[in-house]
Amino acid sequence: MKTKDIFKCITIKLIIFLIFTFMFILFYWYTVSSFCAVYKNSQTTFILDWIFTSLFGFLIPFVIYLIPSGLRICALKKQKWKASLVIYKLSKIIPIF
């Protein structure tokens, strides 16, 4: 009984989230299309900036979490070292920043 209530609550929250997200995407699309319609000479610059921003937005989290993962793998492989405990604790602290 409680599982059904939790599932229903999560479903309602997800639907509300999707509706708001869709509304924001429509608003953003309208704003971008209006901007590009008014400033026709800046369309290519806008699109290139959007591509670079998207690429960096997707790549930076991978790089940020690749460093702690590498430190953890190094610490777990070299468990005989006394420094491995320090490396492991450091890998837990880095994602906080």
Secondary structure as UniProt FT lines:
FT   HELIX           2..38
FT   HELIX           40..42
FT   HELIX           43..77
FT   TURN            78..80
FT   HELIX           83..93
FT   HELIX           94..96
//
